[in-house]
């Protein structure tokens, strides 16, 4: 009697040889579809890599045709409907729409994981087959999946010319800057500069490090949450090409909070002037770090970036001190 797991899915060990073949057929269909979705997603910015995934999809189509031929020869035309989600413990694939916002390197790594899992499946399936021809086919497919890394390298050599690699590297760098650096830089600037006035105004007005820290903590975390949600909600990235709104929101929110916490944390020190001097040093480091990031990733001349950031930050800092001292 066939048994099922508590999840209602059939155990792999309980599958008949016909069901194993049917599962392999549906898996190859899914993998080919995933590769084609990746190719479609990458084609605009990464045409050479898209061509590689087109080739991988064709390889999976060939495997599917071999498996269908084996099923016709042994069991006829009626192929059972069985998919990955119907089998307990069977490797699964994330839907292509969940992976559209992954980086190029992550997508390539995901494809390597796919091929490795498929090779292990065919190896186990071949061991369970009692038919010599089917066993040979499954063993050949296991070897083919294991060899896909070599095939991918061959396709890479064919499609990824030096010019294509340079173009894709520039595109990947641009995507990294738009998705992570730009919103993170905006957050760091906002967190570092906008919290200067309330923190130092509180510090000089009360000369109470505990109160100053609480004000700094509240201002930093509040600004981080606000900036994160604003960045994520302002642009879904589809038209602008700025990437995942979730990633941008995380980058902006975290860097905003860190920008404020940098000069709030010194006020955990109970001695007022010690904490204040350390906080001023941290502010100096933060402002120069912002200038460096602008120069490194945004191509802003360093001294112009430094002048803008230091002057702006200095004015906000002076405002806080004057208000607090008054």
LUMFI-86761 format. One line per 4 residues: number of its first residue (from 0); their letters; for each residue x, y, z of N, C-alpha, C. Coordinates in steps of 0.001 Angstrom, whole numbers, plus 500000, padded with zeros to 6 digits. Example, Ala and Ser with C-alpha at 12.3 -4.5 7.8 and 13.67 -1.06 7.14 Angstrom:
2
0> as> 513190:494310:507800:512300:495500:507800:513200:496700:507800  512850:497750:507080:513670:498940:507140:512900:500030:507870
***
This chain:
326
0> xxxx> 500852:498803:500000:500000:500000:500000:500889:501249:500000  500584:502190:499117:501381:503417:499016:501172:504276:500235  502272:504823:500796:502171:505684:501961:502477:507120:501562  502003:508040:502398:502200:509456:502139:502769:510103:503379
4> xxxx> 503470:511212:503191:503986:511970:504318:502865:512762:504940  503131:513333:506107:502116:514138:506782:501698:515334:505930  502558:515791:505034:502225:516935:504195:501306:516554:503051  501002:515266:502895:500141:514820:501808:500901:514529:500534
8> xxxx> 502234:514656:500566:503033:514386:499379:503560:512961:499407  503742:512423:498244:504217:511051:498129:505729:510995:498355  506189:509949:499011:507619:509790:499231:508299:509356:497934  509531:509824:497748:510263:509468:496529:510474:507958:496445
12> xxxx> 510723:507326:497578:510960:505878:497598:509734:505074:497200  508558:505720:497230:507320:505035:496897:506940:505161:495420  507675:505973:494687:507325:506190:493283:507614:504954:492442  506713:504672:491509:506969:503613:490535:507940:504137:489483
16> xxxx> 508470:503237:488649:509399:503678:487611:508703:504611:486622  507415:504350:486341:506685:505245:485454:506562:506631:486066  506309:506695:487367:506187:507977:488041:507523:508712:488104  508609:507949:488255:509930:508576:488256:510206:509221:486900
20> xxxx> 509876:508511:485821:510055:509080:484494:509175:510316:484300  507919:510227:484757:507011:511371:484634:507530:512567:485424  508077:512305:486603:508633:513384:487421:509842:514007:486727  510678:513184:486127:511841:513695:485412:511416:514553:484221
24> xxxx> 510362:514128:483518:509866:514893:482365:509383:516269:482803  508558:516310:483861:508038:517597:484330:509161:518480:484883  510161:517855:485498:511279:518627:486043:512098:519267:484929  512322:518527:483857:513056:519085:482727:512272:520222:482078
28> xxxx> 510946:520073:482007:510113:521157:481471:510260:522415:482327  510212:522224:483660:510340:523369:484568:511700:524037:484429  512757:523229:484363:514102:523796:484281:514293:524578:482982  513785:524014:481877:513893:524725:480596:513138:526053:480658
32> xxxx> 511973:526040:481308:511184:527268:481428:511917:528306:482287  512555:527847:483368:513299:528761:484232:514461:529394:483460  515191:528581:482708:516317:529112:481939:515838:530138:480907  514715:529851:480271:514199:530793:479269:513704:532074:479934
36> xxxx> 513107:531953:481110:512692:533155:481833:513899:534004:482213  514961:533332:482683:516187:534069:483007:516735:534759:481769  516750:534013:480648:517268:534586:479404:516454:535813:479005  515125:535710:479119:514259:536840:478775:514504:538023:479702
40> xxxx> 514683:537730:480990:514911:538779:481978:516256:539480:481768  517265:538707:481359:518624:539243:481244:518939:539802:479862  518087:539536:478883:518463:539812:477501:518792:541282:477240  518060:542199:477858:518277:543618:477589:519653:544091:478054
44> xxxx> 520019:543713:479279:521277:544205:479854:522427:543218:479724  522110:541926:479629:523159:540892:479602:522880:539923:478458  522991:540419:477242:522615:539618:476069:523445:538344:475938  524737:538424:476235:525597:537246:476097:525220:536168:477105
48> xxxx> 524988:536546:478349:524583:535575:479358:523200:535021:479036  522309:535846:478478:520983:535364:478065:521122:534274:477015  522069:534439:476103:522292:533419:475079:522759:532108:475700  523541:532194:476763:523984:530986:477468:522781:530256:478051
52> xxxx> 521875:530986:478698:520701:530343:479287:519758:529810:478210  519709:530462:477053:518949:529900:475933:519516:528530:475550  520839:528449:475512:521473:527167:475198:521203:526112:476251  521205:526507:477521:520905:525564:478598:519464:525075:478488
56> xxxx> 518545:525971:478116:517153:525568:477945:517026:524532:476832  517764:524725:475756:517737:523748:474662:518259:522392:475124  519285:522397:475972:519805:521144:476524:518714:520418:477317  517976:521176:478146:516910:520561:478947:515796:520036:478050
60> xxxx> 515498:520749:476966:514490:520263:476013:514914:518924:475423  516202:518788:475126:516694:517522:474595:516545:516391:475602  516820:516672:476871:516640:515659:477911:515169:515251:478023  514291:516247:477978:512858:515958:478085:512405:515055:476942
64> xxxx> 512883:515327:475734:512492:514505:474588:512983:513065:474741  514181:512891:475268:514697:511545:475516:513840:510811:476548  513451:511517:477599:512641:510908:478651:511242:510548:478136  510668:511418:477325:509351:511121:476757:509435:509889:475855
68> xxxx> 510498:509806:475061:510679:508633:474193:510788:507361:475021  511522:507431:476146:511644:506257:477016:510295:505888:477616  509510:506863:478008:508181:506592:478579:507262:505971:477540  507279:506491:476302:506460:505920:475230:506819:504464:474987
72> xxxx> 508113:504172:475005:508556:502808:474730:508128:501835:475814  508112:502278:477072:507811:501359:478168:506367:501405:478647  505798:502618:478697:504506:502762:479365:503414:503371:478490  503726:503791:477277:502714:504351:476404:502648:505869:476497
76> xxxx> 501598:506436:475924:501492:507888:475791:500953:508591:477031  500236:507893:477896:499608:508528:479060:500660:508748:480153  501155:509964:480236:502180:510308:481228:501497:510805:482491  501750:510182:483648:501116:510625:484904:501472:512081:485214
80> xxxx> 500521:512797:485807:500778:514179:486210:501405:514173:487598  502701:514370:487662:503413:514416:488929:504530:515451:488815  504594:516313:489807:505555:517407:489786:506357:517411:491076  507331:518304:491141:508217:518362:492311:507436:518521:493613
84> xxxx> 506443:519412:493601:505721:519699:494833:504871:518535:495319  504732:517493:494487:503953:516318:494878:504792:515275:495603  506112:515498:495680:507026:514482:496212:507753:515035:497432  507636:514342:498558:508294:514770:499798:509802:514596:499678
88> xxxx> 510552:515601:500108:512003:515520:500100:512644:515744:498755  511842:516017:497738:512404:516229:496405:512887:517664:496283  513994:517871:495548:514526:519227:495428:513508:520125:494728  513480:521372:495132:512497:522290:494578:513201:523450:493899
92> xxxx> 512446:524167:493094:512936:525346:492409:512123:526547:492855  512797:527661:493046:512063:528897:493293:511454:529372:491974  510241:529912:492000:509652:530445:490762:510540:531523:490164  510517:531615:488838:511382:532578:488164:511088:534006:488601
96> xxxx> 509806:534306:488883:509481:535682:489264:510097:536068:490596  510429:535063:491445:511066:535366:492727:512546:535672:492548  513098:535324:491378:514537:535459:491179:514896:536588:490222  513907:537359:489757:514190:538400:488785:515042:539521:489353
100> xxxx> 514985:539711:490659:515760:540795:491259:517092:540321:491830  517462:539070:491537:518749:538574:491998:519864:539156:491136  521057:539201:491689:522201:539673:490916:522593:538626:489885  523381:539055:488907:523816:538141:487856:524607:536980:488435
104> xxxx> 525515:537257:489364:526309:536188:489977:525425:535214:490743  524391:535721:491412:523490:534848:492167:522704:533945:491223  522264:534486:490095:521539:533680:489117:522436:532578:488570  523677:532921:488275:524606:531895:487776:524840:530816:488826
108> xxxx> 524974:531220:490102:525159:530245:491174:523913:529374:491331  522742:529985:491179:521494:529233:491285:521405:528176:490193  521856:528510:488999:521823:527534:487903:522751:526357:488194  523894:526625:488825:524816:525541:489184:524178:524617:490214
112> xxxx> 523454:525200:491180:522743:524393:492176:521671:523540:491503  520963:524114:490538:519934:523378:489802:520515:522137:489134  521638:522323:488459:522233:521195:487739:522745:520125:488699  523308:520544:489831:523813:519585:490806:522674:518756:491403
116> xxxx> 521556:519424:491722:520408:518715:492285:519811:517757:491263  519756:518180:490007:519218:517311:488961:520098:516079:488768  521424:516268:488828:522345:515142:488679:522148:514126:489803  521968:514601:491024:521740:513695:492157:520419:512929:491996
120> xxxx> 519396:513623:491499:518112:512953:491274:518261:511811:490274  518903:512090:489130:519045:511053:488114:519910:509893:488598  520895:510197:489414:521737:509124:489964:520908:508182:490827  520088:508756:491734:519243:507935:492599:518168:507209:491786
124> xxxx> 517610:507887:490802:516564:507271:489987:517118:506088:489192  518343:506235:488667:518959:505149:487902:519190:503926:488782  519557:504140:490021:519804:503026:490934:518529:502233:491227  517372:502893:491124:516109:502233:491438:515469:501574:490234
128> xxxx> 515984:501841:489034:515355:501319:487821:515765:499864:487580  514762:499045:487211:515021:497633:486921:515181:497379:485428  514822:498368:484610:514921:498213:483157:516281:498722:482698  516977:497919:481932:518343:498253:481531:518395:499535:480701
132> xxxx> 517470:499665:479746:517494:500841:478876:517185:502114:479671  516193:502010:480572:515842:503168:481388:516980:503523:482329  517591:502489:482910:518709:502721:483821:519851:503428:483098  520116:502987:481863:521179:503622:481081:520831:505070:480769
136> xxxx> 519579:505325:480388:519174:506686:480067:519328:507611:481276  518851:507145:482430:518931:507972:483634:520382:508206:484040  521206:507169:483885:522629:507343:484180:523287:508332:483232  522907:508270:481953:523452:509217:480984:523026:510649:481306
140> xxxx> 521760:510794:481750:521272:512124:482083:521970:512665:483337  522265:511771:484290:523011:512195:485474:524382:512730:485066  525027:511998:484167:526336:512440:483688:526218:513752:482914  525123:513885:482140:524925:515116:481367:524728:516311:482286
144> xxxx> 523931:516123:483352:523716:517229:484291:525014:517588:485005  525803:516561:485360:527079:516831:486000:528030:517557:485050  527859:517291:483761:528717:517920:482773:528229:519261:482286  527085:519693:482814:526550:520983:482377:527452:522142:482755
148> xxxx> 528230:521983:483814:529162:523051:484172:530170:523254:483050  530637:522111:482490:531552:522202:481352:530857:522793:480145  529596:522353:479938:528823:522882:478817:528596:524384:478981  528324:524808:480207:528122:526235:480461:529387:527017:480141
152> xxxx> 530545:526435:480474:531806:527098:480162:532003:527192:478652  531594:526116:477922:531702:526136:476468:530804:527220:475879  529579:527311:476396:528662:528346:475931:529196:529734:476297  529827:529829:477472:530402:531114:477881:531499:531544:476916
156> xxxx> 532362:530580:476545:533432:530904:475605:532865:531316:474252  531715:530703:473897:531096:530996:472607:530439:532373:472585  529734:532718:473682:528932:533944:473688:529588:535106:474439  530351:534785:475496:530920:535850:476313:532296:536250:475779
160> xxxx> 532288:537051:474728:533541:537587:474210:534109:538598:475210  535304:539049:474949:535924:540020:475855:535079:541290:475946  534592:541736:474782:533762:542941:474776:532467:542710:475548  531868:541507:475379:530618:541203:476076:530833:541145:477584
164> xxxx> 531953:540549:478007:532255:540489:479445:532433:541895:480021  533135:542751:479297:533345:544112:479778:532022:544877:479857  531180:544679:478832:529878:545357:478831:529018:544887:479994  528994:543567:480228:528178:543029:481312:528733:543437:482674
168> xxxx> 530053:543530:482775:530649:543970:484044:530256:545412:484346  530244:546256:483316:529829:547641:483508:528354:547717:483899  527534:546879:483266:526111:546877:483584:525882:546396:485012  526611:545352:485415:526475:544835:486784:526898:545897:487797
172> xxxx> 527966:546624:487475:528420:547697:488379:527364:548789:488473  526782:549142:487339:525734:550159:487342:524541:549716:488184  524134:548445:488024:523008:547931:488807:523325:547956:490302  524566:547604:490655:524984:547619:492060:524909:549038:492626
176> xxxx> 525372:549992:491836:525348:551384:492294:523922:551868:492459  523051:551586:491486:521673:552079:491537:520864:551405:492638  521130:550112:492878:520318:549367:493848:520816:549532:495272  522128:549541:495468:522678:549542:496826:523378:550847:497190
180> xxxx> 524298:551311:496325:525151:552443:496710:524362:553746:496770  523612:554050:495709:522912:555335:495673:521921:555509:496823  521005:554542:497052:520094:554716:498196:520819:554641:499535  521864:553818:499615:522630:553748:500854:523352:555048:501142
184> xxxx> 523907:555670:500097:524594:556944:500264:523610:558030:500694  522441:558048:500053:521419:559031:500445:521018:558836:501900  520890:557574:502305:520544:557292:503692:521636:557707:504660  522875:557409:504306:523991:557772:505178:524089:559284:505328
188> xxxx> 523901:560005:504239:523944:561465:504303:522812:561994:505173  521614:561456:504955:520470:561920:505735:520648:561597:507219  521064:560362:507506:521218:559962:508902:522329:560702:509609  523429:560916:508897:524573:561589:509517:524312:563068:509734
192> xxxx> 523721:563727:508737:523574:565179:508797:522313:565603:509546  521174:564938:509231:519905:565410:509805:519825:565200:511315  520569:564244:511838:520516:563996:513285:521528:564824:514075  522402:565548:513374:523407:566340:514085:522755:567388:514984
196> xxxx> 521797:568131:514427:521191:569221:515191:520465:568722:516440  519543:567733:516319:518852:567309:517553:519773:566674:518587  520765:565904:518139:521650:565236:519099:522513:566251:519839  523173:567135:519089:524078:568076:519762:523327:569211:520455
200> xxxx> 522136:569533:519964:521318:570512:520686:520924:569947:522048  520517:568697:522072:520171:568034:523335:521390:567917:524240  522528:567555:523646:523749:567389:524432:524146:568676:525143  524177:569778:524409:524633:571040:525015:523552:571683:525877
204> xxxx> 522285:571375:525610:521212:571947:526422:521102:571250:527775  521318:569931:527792:521129:569167:529036:522433:568731:529674  523493:568558:528850:524762:567980:529300:524516:566675:530063  523474:565981:529631:523097:564683:530198:523301:563635:529108
208> xxxx> 524301:562772:529287:524626:561810:528229:523509:560797:528013  522819:560406:529096:521742:559432:528965:520598:559966:528128  520183:561184:528400:519110:561813:527628:519528:562008:526175  520775:562459:525988:521273:562672:524629:521278:561373:523839
212> xxxx> 521685:560284:524476:521694:559002:523778:520285:558579:523371  519320:558747:524270:517942:558350:523951:517390:559178:522792  517669:560484:522798:517234:561336:521693:517897:560894:520388  519214:560620:520447:519931:560166:519256:519421:558836:518752
216> xxxx> 519137:557913:519682:518629:556601:519298:517274:556731:518615  516380:557518:519205:515052:557707:518630:515130:558382:517265  515961:559423:517160:516082:560141:515889:516662:559244:514795  517671:558442:515147:518335:557584:514162:517416:556476:513670
220> xxxx> 516793:555773:514599:515920:554672:514205:514675:555190:513484  514126:556284:513973:512968:556860:513297:513286:557284:511880  514430:557948:511710:514841:558370:510371:515104:557162:509474  515712:556113:510048:515991:554906:509262:514726:554246:508763
224> xxxx> 513740:554110:509638:512468:553499:509234:511779:554348:508175  511764:555655:508404:511119:556566:507452:511792:556522:506082  513124:556601:506057:513851:556591:504785:513702:555255:504070  513716:554166:504841:513584:552849:504231:512249:552671:503535
228> xxxx> 511165:553022:504223:509838:552884:503627:509652:553857:502463  510185:555061:502604:510053:556044:501529:510748:555579:500262  511971:555063:500409:512723:554586:499252:512026:553396:498596  511531:552472:499396:510887:551277:498848:509572:551614:498150
232> xxxx> 508854:552598:498678:507530:552921:498126:507586:553914:496976  508697:554627:496846:508756:555714:495860:508967:555224:494439  509558:554033:494278:509925:553583:492934:510031:552066:492942  509225:551393:492099:509289:549928:492053:510452:549422:491212
236> xxxx> 511174:550316:490572:512369:549935:489822:512121:549424:488430  510846:549256:488038:510548:548682:486728:510922:549649:485611  510481:550897:485726:510757:551885:484689:512151:552477:484844  512528:552798:486067:513817:553466:486311:515005:552524:486189
240> xxxx> 514766:551202:486335:515863:550247:486281:516745:550279:487500  516224:550781:488630:517036:550918:489841:517026:549660:490703  516387:548600:490238:516436:547342:490967:515331:547196:491991  515444:546167:492805:514421:545795:493782:514152:546923:494771
244> xxxx> 512886:547323:494938:512578:548353:495937:512870:547882:497359  512755:546584:497601:513045:546051:498935:514530:546215:499255  515388:545871:498291:516825:546019:498511:517189:547486:498716  516613:548357:497894:516916:549782:498035:516412:550318:499369
248> xxxx> 515233:549860:499786:514701:550293:501070:515568:549849:502226  516042:548597:502151:516927:548085:503202:518220:548890:503249  518810:549127:502077:520067:549875:502012:519889:551277:502582  518845:551948:502142:518617:553320:502597:518300:553367:504090
252> xxxx> 517415:552493:504554:517013:552500:505958:518150:552158:506904  518909:551110:506577:520007:550689:507450:521089:551763:507512  521466:552324:506365:522526:553325:506356:522083:554625:507027  520796:554953:506920:520301:556142:507626:520437:555956:509135
256> xxxx> 519989:554797:509605:520079:554525:511038:521533:554512:511514  522416:553883:510730:523828:553832:511122:524449:555226:511126  524046:556066:510155:524578:557415:510102:524275:558212:511361  523076:558024:511922:522734:558726:513153:523314:558071:514388
260> xxxx> 523308:556735:514398:523805:556022:515577:525299:556232:515787  526024:556520:514698:527463:556707:514816:527830:557754:515849  527128:558882:515840:527466:559920:516821:526473:559961:517980  525561:558986:518052:524706:558863:519241:525311:557881:520240
264> xxxx> 525931:556829:519743:526477:555788:520622:527546:556302:521596  528387:557280:521218:529361:557768:522205:528723:558280:523494  527458:558659:523442:526807:559196:524649:526362:558092:525607  526741:556870:525301:526641:555809:526310:527726:555995:527374
268> xxxx> 528755:556771:527024:529808:557101:527987:529244:558141:528960  529334:557928:530249:528694:558849:531210:529351:560226:531312  530640:560365:530960:531322:561654:531064:530978:562489:529832  530377:563661:530048:529823:564470:528964:530870:564865:527933
272> xxxx> 531971:565482:528355:532933:565994:527396:533677:564869:526661  533927:563770:527361:534543:562617:526679:533631:562117:525574  532341:561945:525907:531371:561470:524924:531239:562456:523766  531212:563747:524077:531016:564767:523043:532210:564839:522097
276> xxxx> 533410:564769:522639:534609:564813:521786:534646:563596:520862  534343:562424:521417:534321:561210:520582:533242:561331:519508  532069:561852:519877:530990:562023:518905:531410:562975:517790  532129:564034:518113:532600:564976:517093:533587:564295:516144
280> xxxx> 534458:563459:516707:535414:562719:515863:534665:561787:514919  533643:561114:515445:532840:560208:514619:532165:560981:513493  531624:562163:513801:530989:562998:512780:531994:563340:511675  533197:563709:512080:534243:564034:511102:534505:562832:510179
284> xxxx> 534628:561645:510762:534880:560427:509981:533705:560142:509052  532466:560294:509558:531270:560040:508743:531232:560952:507522  531487:562222:507720:531405:563174:506621:532465:562898:505563  533677:562556:505983:534711:562225:505008:534421:560894:504314
288> xxxx> 533777:559951:505022:533384:558685:504392:532349:558932:503300  531418:559835:503561:530418:560188:502552:531094:560790:501328  532044:561664:501548:532768:562279:500430:533520:561229:499632  534114:560256:500324:534859:559194:499630:533922:558339:498781
292> xxxx> 532761:557980:499330:531797:557163:498583:531306:557916:497355  531034:559215:497505:530618:560011:496354:531683:560016:495271  532930:560119:495685:534026:560119:494725:534224:558746:494093  534096:557691:494912:534383:556330:494438:533292:555800:493519
296> xxxx> 532044:556010:493857:530953:555389:493116:530128:556350:492273  530072:557619:492663:529239:558574:491942:530058:559494:491044  531378:559253:490988:532289:560014:490114:532303:561505:490428  531986:561860:491681:532062:563261:492092:533500:563588:492481
300> xxxx> 534080:564672:491954:535450:565045:492371:535541:565123:493892  536610:564523:494452:536681:564345:495898:536585:565656:496661  537332:566649:496244:537353:567884:497018:536025:568632:496931  535330:568495:495774:534020:569113:495674:533025:568407:496588
304> xxxx> 533100:567054:496596:532226:566285:497480:532528:566614:498937  533825:566692:499259:534203:566989:500643:533718:568373:501059  533856:569336:500152:533425:570697:500470:531921:570747:500726  531156:570081:499853:529702:570084:499998:529283:569425:501306
308> xxxx> 529837:568248:501576:529415:567474:502741:529887:568128:504038  531161:568505:504071:531721:569068:505300:531077:570414:505626  530899:571267:504616:530270:572565:504863:528826:572380:505310  528094:571529:504591:526701:571289:504966:526581:570685:506351
312> xxxx> 527381:569653:506618:527353:569031:507939:527795:569982:509026  528800:570811:508711:529277:571773:509702:528219:572787:510074  527440:573220:509081:526374:574187:509358:525289:573582:510244  524920:572327:509945:523897:571667:510762:524421:571440:512178
316> xxxx> 525687:571013:512289:526302:570799:513598:526317:572105:514404  526735:573182:513739:526794:574488:514425:525404:574932:514878  524396:574652:514058:523026:575003:514412:522606:574299:515696  522903:572995:515773:522549:572232:516973:523251:572742:518206
320> xxxx> 524563:573040:518066:525330:573526:519210:524818:574887:519679  524556:575788:518739:524088:577127:519096:522720:577082:519790  521826:576245:519248:520500:576124:519855:520613:575518:521258  521424:574475:521376:521595:573825:522673:522278:574730:523676
324> xx> 523262:575496:523233:523983:576369:524156:523149:577580:524571  522257:577987:523664:521436:579151:523985:520343:578852:524986
***
